[in-house]
Amino acid sequence: MTILPFDAVVNEKAVEIYQTLKSSGNLIELRDLFIAASALAHDLPLATLNVKHFERVNGLFLVEL
């Protein structure tokens, strides 16, 4: 298993997602925000049981488990 770093790129993506979701009144939990930001920053799909929360994030490729 590869552990992805939480670096400046992921942080910037998290801020961008937060601002977008806040302006539309659709915030997600902070931990979900960081998971989504990591997937987007590393151009990876996100496998989840919680599609409802993550589908609010634009550009995120979701794989429903």
mmCIF file of the N, C-alpha and C atoms, coordinates in Angstrom:
data_MODEL
# 
_entry.id   MODEL 
# 
loop_
_atom_site.group_PDB 
_atom_site.id 
_atom_site.type_symbol 
_atom_site.label_atom_id 
_atom_site.label_alt_id 
_atom_site.label_comp_id 
_atom_site.label_asym_id 
_atom_site.label_entity_id 
_atom_site.label_seq_id 
_atom_site.pdbx_PDB_ins_code 
_atom_site.Cartn_x 
_atom_site.Cartn_y 
_atom_site.Cartn_z 
_atom_site.occupancy 
_atom_site.B_iso_or_equiv 
_atom_site.pdbx_formal_charge 
_atom_site.auth_seq_id 
_atom_site.auth_comp_id 
_atom_site.auth_asym_id 
_atom_site.auth_atom_id 
_atom_site.pdbx_PDB_model_num 
ATOM 1   N N  . MET A 1 1  ? 0.841   -1.165 0.000   1.00 0.00 ? 1  MET A N  1 
ATOM 2   C CA . MET A 1 1  ? 0.000   0.000  0.000   1.00 0.00 ? 1  MET A CA 1 
ATOM 3   C C  . MET A 1 1  ? 0.895   1.239  0.000   1.00 0.00 ? 1  MET A C  1 
ATOM 4   N N  . THR A 1 2  ? 0.499   2.214  -0.798  1.00 0.00 ? 2  THR A N  1 
ATOM 5   C CA . THR A 1 2  ? 1.224   3.480  -0.857  1.00 0.00 ? 2  THR A CA 1 
ATOM 6   C C  . THR A 1 2  ? 0.514   4.511  0.008   1.00 0.00 ? 2  THR A C  1 
ATOM 7   N N  . ILE A 1 3  ? 1.256   5.190  0.831   1.00 0.00 ? 3  ILE A N  1 
ATOM 8   C CA . ILE A 1 3  ? 0.702   6.272  1.647   1.00 0.00 ? 3  ILE A CA 1 
ATOM 9   C C  . ILE A 1 3  ? 1.002   7.581  0.941   1.00 0.00 ? 3  ILE A C  1 
ATOM 10  N N  . LEU A 1 4  ? -0.051  8.330  0.637   1.00 0.00 ? 4  LEU A N  1 
ATOM 11  C CA . LEU A 1 4  ? 0.104   9.596  -0.076  1.00 0.00 ? 4  LEU A CA 1 
ATOM 12  C C  . LEU A 1 4  ? 0.432   10.719 0.900   1.00 0.00 ? 4  LEU A C  1 
ATOM 13  N N  . PRO A 1 5  ? 1.343   11.592 0.541   1.00 0.00 ? 5  PRO A N  1 
ATOM 14  C CA . PRO A 1 5  ? 1.695   12.703 1.432   1.00 0.00 ? 5  PRO A CA 1 
ATOM 15  C C  . PRO A 1 5  ? 0.602   13.771 1.448   1.00 0.00 ? 5  PRO A C  1 
ATOM 16  N N  . PHE A 1 6  ? 0.453   14.408 2.591   1.00 0.00 ? 6  PHE A N  1 
ATOM 17  C CA . PHE A 1 6  ? -0.416  15.581 2.671   1.00 0.00 ? 6  PHE A CA 1 
ATOM 18  C C  . PHE A 1 6  ? 0.503   16.785 2.552   1.00 0.00 ? 6  PHE A C  1 
ATOM 19  N N  . ASP A 1 7  ? 0.665   17.240 1.326   1.00 0.00 ? 7  ASP A N  1 
ATOM 20  C CA . ASP A 1 7  ? 1.621   18.309 1.051   1.00 0.00 ? 7  ASP A CA 1 
ATOM 21  C C  . ASP A 1 7  ? 0.895   19.593 0.649   1.00 0.00 ? 7  ASP A C  1 
ATOM 22  N N  . ALA A 1 8  ? 1.649   20.570 0.196   1.00 0.00 ? 8  ALA A N  1 
ATOM 23  C CA . ALA A 1 8  ? 1.082   21.869 -0.175  1.00 0.00 ? 8  ALA A CA 1 
ATOM 24  C C  . ALA A 1 8  ? 0.082   21.750 -1.317  1.00 0.00 ? 8  ALA A C  1 
ATOM 25  N N  . VAL A 1 9  ? 0.317   20.837 -2.241  1.00 0.00 ? 9  VAL A N  1 
ATOM 26  C CA . VAL A 1 9  ? -0.600  20.659 -3.373  1.00 0.00 ? 9  VAL A CA 1 
ATOM 27  C C  . VAL A 1 9  ? -1.952  20.150 -2.885  1.00 0.00 ? 9  VAL A C  1 
ATOM 28  N N  . VAL A 1 10 ? -1.933  19.174 -1.994  1.00 0.00 ? 10 VAL A N  1 
ATOM 29  C CA . VAL A 1 10 ? -3.179  18.642 -1.433  1.00 0.00 ? 10 VAL A CA 1 
ATOM 30  C C  . VAL A 1 10 ? -3.870  19.717 -0.601  1.00 0.00 ? 10 VAL A C  1 
ATOM 31  N N  . ASN A 1 11 ? -3.102  20.464 0.173   1.00 0.00 ? 11 ASN A N  1 
ATOM 32  C CA . ASN A 1 11 ? -3.665  21.536 0.987   1.00 0.00 ? 11 ASN A CA 1 
ATOM 33  C C  . ASN A 1 11 ? -4.352  22.585 0.123   1.00 0.00 ? 11 ASN A C  1 
ATOM 34  N N  . GLU A 1 12 ? -3.717  22.994 -0.959  1.00 0.00 ? 12 GLU A N  1 
ATOM 35  C CA . GLU A 1 12 ? -4.316  23.985 -1.859  1.00 0.00 ? 12 GLU A CA 1 
ATOM 36  C C  . GLU A 1 12 ? -5.596  23.451 -2.485  1.00 0.00 ? 12 GLU A C  1 
ATOM 37  N N  . LYS A 1 13 ? -5.600  22.175 -2.853  1.00 0.00 ? 13 LYS A N  1 
ATOM 38  C CA . LYS A 1 13 ? -6.795  21.558 -3.426  1.00 0.00 ? 13 LYS A CA 1 
ATOM 39  C C  . LYS A 1 13 ? -7.907  21.515 -2.387  1.00 0.00 ? 13 LYS A C  1 
ATOM 40  N N  . ALA A 1 14 ? -7.568  21.225 -1.137  1.00 0.00 ? 14 ALA A N  1 
ATOM 41  C CA . ALA A 1 14 ? -8.557  21.191 -0.061  1.00 0.00 ? 14 ALA A CA 1 
ATOM 42  C C  . ALA A 1 14 ? -9.187  22.566 0.147   1.00 0.00 ? 14 ALA A C  1 
ATOM 43  N N  . VAL A 1 15 ? -8.374  23.607 0.115   1.00 0.00 ? 15 VAL A N  1 
ATOM 44  C CA . VAL A 1 15 ? -8.888  24.975 0.260   1.00 0.00 ? 15 VAL A CA 1 
ATOM 45  C C  . VAL A 1 15 ? -9.831  25.308 -0.892  1.00 0.00 ? 15 VAL A C  1 
ATOM 46  N N  . GLU A 1 16 ? -9.441  24.941 -2.094  1.00 0.00 ? 16 GLU A N  1 
ATOM 47  C CA . GLU A 1 16 ? -10.270 25.190 -3.278  1.00 0.00 ? 16 GLU A CA 1 
ATOM 48  C C  . GLU A 1 16 ? -11.625 24.478 -3.166  1.00 0.00 ? 16 GLU A C  1 
ATOM 49  N N  . ILE A 1 17 ? -11.599 23.213 -2.771  1.00 0.00 ? 17 ILE A N  1 
ATOM 50  C CA . ILE A 1 17 ? -12.838 22.447 -2.608  1.00 0.00 ? 17 ILE A CA 1 
ATOM 51  C C  . ILE A 1 17 ? -13.700 23.071 -1.518  1.00 0.00 ? 17 ILE A C  1 
ATOM 52  N N  . TYR A 1 18 ? -13.086 23.409 -0.394  1.00 0.00 ? 18 TYR A N  1 
ATOM 53  C CA . TYR A 1 18 ? -13.819 24.009 0.727   1.00 0.00 ? 18 TYR A CA 1 
ATOM 54  C C  . TYR A 1 18 ? -14.526 25.286 0.293   1.00 0.00 ? 18 TYR A C  1 
ATOM 55  N N  . GLN A 1 19 ? -13.819 26.163 -0.389  1.00 0.00 ? 19 GLN A N  1 
ATOM 56  C CA . GLN A 1 19 ? -14.407 27.428 -0.822  1.00 0.00 ? 19 GLN A CA 1 
ATOM 57  C C  . GLN A 1 19 ? -15.572 27.203 -1.780  1.00 0.00 ? 19 GLN A C  1 
ATOM 58  N N  . THR A 1 20 ? -15.411 26.263 -2.702  1.00 0.00 ? 20 THR A N  1 
ATOM 59  C CA . THR A 1 20 ? -16.476 25.961 -3.656  1.00 0.00 ? 20 THR A CA 1 
ATOM 60  C C  . THR A 1 20 ? -17.708 25.411 -2.948  1.00 0.00 ? 20 THR A C  1 
ATOM 61  N N  . LEU A 1 21 ? -17.500 24.442 -2.062  1.00 0.00 ? 21 LEU A N  1 
ATOM 62  C CA . LEU A 1 21 ? -18.631 23.830 -1.368  1.00 0.00 ? 21 LEU A CA 1 
ATOM 63  C C  . LEU A 1 21 ? -19.292 24.796 -0.392  1.00 0.00 ? 21 LEU A C  1 
ATOM 64  N N  . LYS A 1 22 ? -18.504 25.624 0.271   1.00 0.00 ? 22 LYS A N  1 
ATOM 65  C CA . LYS A 1 22 ? -19.071 26.594 1.213   1.00 0.00 ? 22 LYS A CA 1 
ATOM 66  C C  . LYS A 1 22 ? -19.933 27.613 0.487   1.00 0.00 ? 22 LYS A C  1 
ATOM 67  N N  . SER A 1 23 ? -19.475 28.075 -0.664  1.00 0.00 ? 23 SER A N  1 
ATOM 68  C CA . SER A 1 23 ? -20.236 29.086 -1.402  1.00 0.00 ? 23 SER A CA 1 
ATOM 69  C C  . SER A 1 23 ? -21.563 28.534 -1.914  1.00 0.00 ? 23 SER A C  1 
ATOM 70  N N  . SER A 1 24 ? -21.634 27.221 -2.102  1.00 0.00 ? 24 SER A N  1 
ATOM 71  C CA . SER A 1 24 ? -22.885 26.619 -2.565  1.00 0.00 ? 24 SER A CA 1 
ATOM 72  C C  . SER A 1 24 ? -23.694 26.025 -1.412  1.00 0.00 ? 24 SER A C  1 
ATOM 73  N N  . GLY A 1 25 ? -23.178 26.133 -0.190  1.00 0.00 ? 25 GLY A N  1 
ATOM 74  C CA . GLY A 1 25 ? -23.887 25.622 0.978   1.00 0.00 ? 25 GLY A CA 1 
ATOM 75  C C  . GLY A 1 25 ? -23.905 24.105 1.060   1.00 0.00 ? 25 GLY A C  1 
ATOM 76  N N  . ASN A 1 26 ? -22.890 23.456 0.496   1.00 0.00 ? 26 ASN A N  1 
ATOM 77  C CA . ASN A 1 26 ? -22.839 21.994 0.456   1.00 0.00 ? 26 ASN A CA 1 
ATOM 78  C C  . ASN A 1 26 ? -21.579 21.432 1.093   1.00 0.00 ? 26 ASN A C  1 
ATOM 79  N N  . LEU A 1 27 ? -21.185 21.946 2.239   1.00 0.00 ? 27 LEU A N  1 
ATOM 80  C CA . LEU A 1 27 ? -19.958 21.473 2.888   1.00 0.00 ? 27 LEU A CA 1 
ATOM 81  C C  . LEU A 1 27 ? -20.039 19.992 3.248   1.00 0.00 ? 27 LEU A C  1 
ATOM 82  N N  . ILE A 1 28 ? -18.890 19.350 3.219   1.00 0.00 ? 28 ILE A N  1 
ATOM 83  C CA . ILE A 1 28 ? -18.762 17.970 3.673   1.00 0.00 ? 28 ILE A CA 1 
ATOM 84  C C  . ILE A 1 28 ? -17.843 17.970 4.890   1.00 0.00 ? 28 ILE A C  1 
ATOM 85  N N  . GLU A 1 29 ? -17.788 16.838 5.576   1.00 0.00 ? 29 GLU A N  1 
ATOM 86  C CA . GLU A 1 29 ? -16.931 16.744 6.756   1.00 0.00 ? 29 GLU A CA 1 
ATOM 87  C C  . GLU A 1 29 ? -15.478 16.993 6.371   1.00 0.00 ? 29 GLU A C  1 
ATOM 88  N N  . LEU A 1 30 ? -14.732 17.550 7.287   1.00 0.00 ? 30 LEU A N  1 
ATOM 89  C CA . LEU A 1 30 ? -13.344 17.914 7.030   1.00 0.00 ? 30 LEU A CA 1 
ATOM 90  C C  . LEU A 1 30 ? -12.508 16.711 6.593   1.00 0.00 ? 30 LEU A C  1 
ATOM 91  N N  . ARG A 1 31 ? -12.712 15.579 7.243   1.00 0.00 ? 31 ARG A N  1 
ATOM 92  C CA . ARG A 1 31 ? -11.931 14.392 6.860   1.00 0.00 ? 31 ARG A CA 1 
ATOM 93  C C  . ARG A 1 31 ? -12.243 13.951 5.437   1.00 0.00 ? 31 ARG A C  1 
ATOM 94  N N  . ASP A 1 32 ? -13.518 14.071 5.020   1.00 0.00 ? 32 ASP A N  1 
ATOM 95  C CA . ASP A 1 32 ? -13.892 13.739 3.645   1.00 0.00 ? 32 ASP A CA 1 
ATOM 96  C C  . ASP A 1 32 ? -13.295 14.742 2.663   1.00 0.00 ? 32 ASP A C  1 
ATOM 97  N N  . LEU A 1 33 ? -13.231 15.986 3.076   1.00 0.00 ? 33 LEU A N  1 
ATOM 98  C CA . LEU A 1 33 ? -12.635 17.029 2.244   1.00 0.00 ? 33 LEU A CA 1 
ATOM 99  C C  . LEU A 1 33 ? -11.160 16.721 1.967   1.00 0.00 ? 33 LEU A C  1 
ATOM 100 N N  . PHE A 1 34 ? -10.433 16.299 2.988   1.00 0.00 ? 34 PHE A N  1 
ATOM 101 C CA . PHE A 1 34 ? -9.014  15.969 2.817   1.00 0.00 ? 34 PHE A CA 1 
ATOM 102 C C  . PHE A 1 34 ? -8.822  14.714 1.965   1.00 0.00 ? 34 PHE A C  1 
ATOM 103 N N  . ILE A 1 35 ? -9.705  13.748 2.123   1.00 0.00 ? 35 ILE A N  1 
ATOM 104 C CA . ILE A 1 35 ? -9.637  12.539 1.293   1.00 0.00 ? 35 ILE A CA 1 
ATOM 105 C C  . ILE A 1 35 ? -9.872  12.898 -0.168  1.00 0.00 ? 35 ILE A C  1 
ATOM 106 N N  . ALA A 1 36 ? -10.890 13.713 -0.438  1.00 0.00 ? 36 ALA A N  1 
ATOM 107 C CA . ALA A 1 36 ? -11.190 14.134 -1.810  1.00 0.00 ? 36 ALA A CA 1 
ATOM 108 C C  . ALA A 1 36 ? -10.040 14.941 -2.395  1.00 0.00 ? 36 ALA A C  1 
ATOM 109 N N  . ALA A 1 37 ? -9.477  15.835 -1.604  1.00 0.00 ? 37 ALA A N  1 
ATOM 110 C CA . ALA A 1 37 ? -8.357  16.657 -2.071  1.00 0.00 ? 37 ALA A CA 1 
ATOM 111 C C  . ALA A 1 37 ? -7.153  15.794 -2.420  1.00 0.00 ? 37 ALA A C  1 
ATOM 112 N N  . SER A 1 38 ? -6.897  14.774 -1.628  1.00 0.00 ? 38 SER A N  1 
ATOM 113 C CA . SER A 1 38 ? -5.780  13.869 -1.908  1.00 0.00 ? 38 SER A CA 1 
ATOM 114 C C  . SER A 1 38 ? -5.998  13.127 -3.219  1.00 0.00 ? 38 SER A C  1 
ATOM 115 N N  . ALA A 1 39 ? -7.199  12.635 -3.428  1.00 0.00 ? 39 ALA A N  1 
ATOM 116 C CA . ALA A 1 39 ? -7.503  11.917 -4.669  1.00 0.00 ? 39 ALA A CA 1 
ATOM 117 C C  . ALA A 1 39 ? -7.343  12.831 -5.876  1.00 0.00 ? 39 ALA A C  1 
ATOM 118 N N  . LEU A 1 40 ? -7.868  14.040 -5.782  1.00 0.00 ? 40 LEU A N  1 
ATOM 119 C CA . LEU A 1 40 ? -7.765  14.975 -6.907  1.00 0.00 ? 40 LEU A CA 1 
ATOM 120 C C  . LEU A 1 40 ? -6.324  15.408 -7.158  1.00 0.00 ? 40 LEU A C  1 
ATOM 121 N N  . ALA A 1 41 ? -5.603  15.710 -6.111  1.00 0.00 ? 41 ALA A N  1 
ATOM 122 C CA . ALA A 1 41 ? -4.224  16.182 -6.259  1.00 0.00 ? 41 ALA A CA 1 
ATOM 123 C C  . ALA A 1 41 ? -3.321  15.123 -6.882  1.00 0.00 ? 41 ALA A C  1 
ATOM 124 N N  . HIS A 1 42 ? -3.645  13.862 -6.633  1.00 0.00 ? 42 HIS A N  1 
ATOM 125 C CA . HIS A 1 42 ? -2.826  12.767 -7.157  1.00 0.00 ? 42 HIS A CA 1 
ATOM 126 C C  . HIS A 1 42 ? -3.465  12.110 -8.379  1.00 0.00 ? 42 HIS A C  1 
ATOM 127 N N  . ASP A 1 43 ? -4.564  12.707 -8.872  1.00 0.00 ? 43 ASP A N  1 
ATOM 128 C CA . ASP A 1 43 ? -5.259  12.219 -10.067 1.00 0.00 ? 43 ASP A CA 1 
ATOM 129 C C  . ASP A 1 43 ? -5.619  10.739 -9.936  1.00 0.00 ? 43 ASP A C  1 
ATOM 130 N N  . LEU A 1 44 ? -6.267  10.420 -8.813  1.00 0.00 ? 44 LEU A N  1 
ATOM 131 C CA . LEU A 1 44 ? -6.654  9.044  -8.521  1.00 0.00 ? 44 LEU A CA 1 
ATOM 132 C C  . LEU A 1 44 ? -8.163  8.932  -8.341  1.00 0.00 ? 44 LEU A C  1 
ATOM 133 N N  . PRO A 1 45 ? -8.752  7.785  -8.698  1.00 0.00 ? 45 PRO A N  1 
ATOM 134 C CA . PRO A 1 45 ? -10.166 7.566  -8.391  1.00 0.00 ? 45 PRO A CA 1 
ATOM 135 C C  . PRO A 1 45 ? -10.325 7.343  -6.889  1.00 0.00 ? 45 PRO A C  1 
ATOM 136 N N  . LEU A 1 46 ? -11.529 7.559  -6.402  1.00 0.00 ? 46 LEU A N  1 
ATOM 137 C CA . LEU A 1 46 ? -11.808 7.381  -4.981  1.00 0.00 ? 46 LEU A CA 1 
ATOM 138 C C  . LEU A 1 46 ? -12.866 6.301  -4.818  1.00 0.00 ? 46 LEU A C  1 
ATOM 139 N N  . ALA A 1 47 ? -12.498 5.196  -4.194  1.00 0.00 ? 47 ALA A N  1 
ATOM 140 C CA . ALA A 1 47 ? -13.429 4.114  -3.898  1.00 0.00 ? 47 ALA A CA 1 
ATOM 141 C C  . ALA A 1 47 ? -14.041 4.379  -2.529  1.00 0.00 ? 47 ALA A C  1 
ATOM 142 N N  . THR A 1 48 ? -15.380 4.368  -2.459  1.00 0.00 ? 48 THR A N  1 
ATOM 143 C CA . THR A 1 48 ? -16.050 4.750  -1.222  1.00 0.00 ? 48 THR A CA 1 
ATOM 144 C C  . THR A 1 48 ? -17.417 4.086  -1.084  1.00 0.00 ? 48 THR A C  1 
ATOM 145 N N  . LEU A 1 49 ? -17.846 3.950  0.152   1.00 0.00 ? 49 LEU A N  1 
ATOM 146 C CA . LEU A 1 49 ? -19.214 3.538  0.457   1.00 0.00 ? 49 LEU A CA 1 
ATOM 147 C C  . LEU A 1 49 ? -20.108 4.764  0.640   1.00 0.00 ? 49 LEU A C  1 
ATOM 148 N N  . ASN A 1 50 ? -19.501 5.943  0.650   1.00 0.00 ? 50 ASN A N  1 
ATOM 149 C CA . ASN A 1 50 ? -20.190 7.193  0.960   1.00 0.00 ? 50 ASN A CA 1 
ATOM 150 C C  . ASN A 1 50 ? -20.241 8.106  -0.269  1.00 0.00 ? 50 ASN A C  1 
ATOM 151 N N  . VAL A 1 51 ? -20.799 7.614  -1.354  1.00 0.00 ? 51 VAL A N  1 
ATOM 152 C CA . VAL A 1 51 ? -20.839 8.371  -2.604  1.00 0.00 ? 51 VAL A CA 1 
ATOM 153 C C  . VAL A 1 51 ? -21.600 9.684  -2.430  1.00 0.00 ? 51 VAL A C  1 
ATOM 154 N N  . LYS A 1 52 ? -22.653 9.680  -1.606  1.00 0.00 ? 52 LYS A N  1 
ATOM 155 C CA . LYS A 1 52 ? -23.484 10.880 -1.437  1.00 0.00 ? 52 LYS A CA 1 
ATOM 156 C C  . LYS A 1 52 ? -22.677 12.109 -1.031  1.00 0.00 ? 52 LYS A C  1 
ATOM 157 N N  . HIS A 1 53 ? -21.742 11.957 -0.133  1.00 0.00 ? 53 HIS A N  1 
ATOM 158 C CA . HIS A 1 53 ? -20.927 13.101 0.291   1.00 0.00 ? 53 HIS A CA 1 
ATOM 159 C C  . HIS A 1 53 ? -19.941 13.511 -0.782  1.00 0.00 ? 53 HIS A C  1 
ATOM 160 N N  . PHE A 1 54 ? -19.256 12.541 -1.345  1.00 0.00 ? 54 PHE A N  1 
ATOM 161 C CA . PHE A 1 54 ? -18.178 12.853 -2.274  1.00 0.00 ? 54 PHE A CA 1 
ATOM 162 C C  . PHE A 1 54 ? -18.661 13.343 -3.630  1.00 0.00 ? 54 PHE A C  1 
ATOM 163 N N  . GLU A 1 55 ? -19.902 13.023 -4.016  1.00 0.00 ? 55 GLU A N  1 
ATOM 164 C CA . GLU A 1 55 ? -20.378 13.461 -5.326  1.00 0.00 ? 55 GLU A CA 1 
ATOM 165 C C  . GLU A 1 55 ? -20.549 14.985 -5.389  1.00 0.00 ? 55 GLU A C  1 
ATOM 166 N N  . ARG A 1 56 ? -20.471 15.646 -4.273  1.00 0.00 ? 56 ARG A N  1 
ATOM 167 C CA . ARG A 1 56 ? -20.532 17.115 -4.247  1.00 0.00 ? 56 ARG A CA 1 
ATOM 168 C C  . ARG A 1 56 ? -19.240 17.756 -4.753  1.00 0.00 ? 56 ARG A C  1 
ATOM 169 N N  . VAL A 1 57 ? -18.165 16.977 -4.815  1.00 0.00 ? 57 VAL A N  1 
ATOM 170 C CA . VAL A 1 57 ? -16.850 17.495 -5.194  1.00 0.00 ? 57 VAL A CA 1 
ATOM 171 C C  . VAL A 1 57 ? -16.669 17.359 -6.703  1.00 0.00 ? 57 VAL A C  1 
ATOM 172 N N  . ASN A 1 58 ? -16.555 18.486 -7.387  1.00 0.00 ? 58 ASN A N  1 
ATOM 173 C CA . ASN A 1 58 ? -16.398 18.493 -8.839  1.00 0.00 ? 58 ASN A CA 1 
ATOM 174 C C  . ASN A 1 58 ? -15.080 17.862 -9.265  1.00 0.00 ? 58 ASN A C  1 
ATOM 175 N N  . GLY A 1 59 ? -15.142 17.072 -10.329 1.00 0.00 ? 59 GLY A N  1 
ATOM 176 C CA . GLY A 1 59 ? -13.940 16.507 -10.913 1.00 0.00 ? 59 GLY A CA 1 
ATOM 177 C C  . GLY A 1 59 ? -13.445 15.231 -10.269 1.00 0.00 ? 59 GLY A C  1 
ATOM 178 N N  . LEU A 1 60 ? -14.131 14.781 -9.238  1.00 0.00 ? 60 LEU A N  1 
ATOM 179 C CA . LEU A 1 60 ? -13.704 13.589 -8.513  1.00 0.00 ? 60 LEU A CA 1 
ATOM 180 C C  . LEU A 1 60 ? -14.302 12.354 -9.175  1.00 0.00 ? 60 LEU A C  1 
ATOM 181 N N  . PHE A 1 61 ? -13.457 11.385 -9.526  1.00 0.00 ? 61 PHE A N  1 
ATOM 182 C CA . PHE A 1 61 ? -13.927 10.133 -10.113 1.00 0.00 ? 61 PHE A CA 1 
ATOM 183 C C  . PHE A 1 61 ? -14.200 9.159  -8.983  1.00 0.00 ? 61 PHE A C  1 
ATOM 184 N N  . LEU A 1 62 ? -15.475 8.782  -8.824  1.00 0.00 ? 62 LEU A N  1 
ATOM 185 C CA . LEU A 1 62 ? -15.878 7.928  -7.713  1.00 0.00 ? 62 LEU A CA 1 
ATOM 186 C C  . LEU A 1 62 ? -16.114 6.496  -8.170  1.00 0.00 ? 62 LEU A C  1 
ATOM 187 N N  . VAL A 1 63 ? -15.706 5.567  -7.325  1.00 0.00 ? 63 VAL A N  1 
ATOM 188 C CA . VAL A 1 63 ? -15.985 4.152  -7.523  1.00 0.00 ? 63 VAL A CA 1 
ATOM 189 C C  . VAL A 1 63 ? -16.796 3.715  -6.308  1.00 0.00 ? 63 VAL A C  1 
ATOM 190 N N  . GLU A 1 64 ? -18.062 3.363  -6.543  1.00 0.00 ? 64 GLU A N  1 
ATOM 191 C CA . GLU A 1 64 ? -18.927 2.964  -5.435  1.00 0.00 ? 64 GLU A CA 1 
ATOM 192 C C  . GLU A 1 64 ? -18.646 1.522  -5.043  1.00 0.00 ? 64 GLU A C  1 
ATOM 193 N N  . LEU A 1 65 ? -18.446 1.304  -3.756  1.00 0.00 ? 65 LEU A N  1 
ATOM 194 C CA . LEU A 1 65 ? -18.195 -0.051 -3.247  1.00 0.00 ? 65 LEU A CA 1 
ATOM 195 C C  . LEU A 1 65 ? -19.480 -0.689 -2.777  1.00 0.00 ? 65 LEU A C  1 
# 
